[in-house]
């Protein structure tokens, strides 16, 4: 006997013969898909977590380039702040 295959929240399990149960399962899957697609904070959080993991891997493999990038970003922010203050003072 094989183990049951897990079904994602947004899918309808196979083998449902009762029309009422099938309609409920389809509605539940549709609502889960809408929630998954419309939950922008959760999707943004997942994207940020994925990008952070990529950057951590990059920093482990390329520490010199990471340091150069950090210094470059810091210089860019410094120049932007300096320019904004200079424009404000004039």
Secondary structure, DSSP 8 states (H G I E B T S, - for coil): --------TTS--TT---HHHHHHHHHHHHHHHHHHHH-HHHHHHHHHHHHHHHHHHHHHH-HHHHHHHHHHHHHHHHHHHHHHHHHHH-
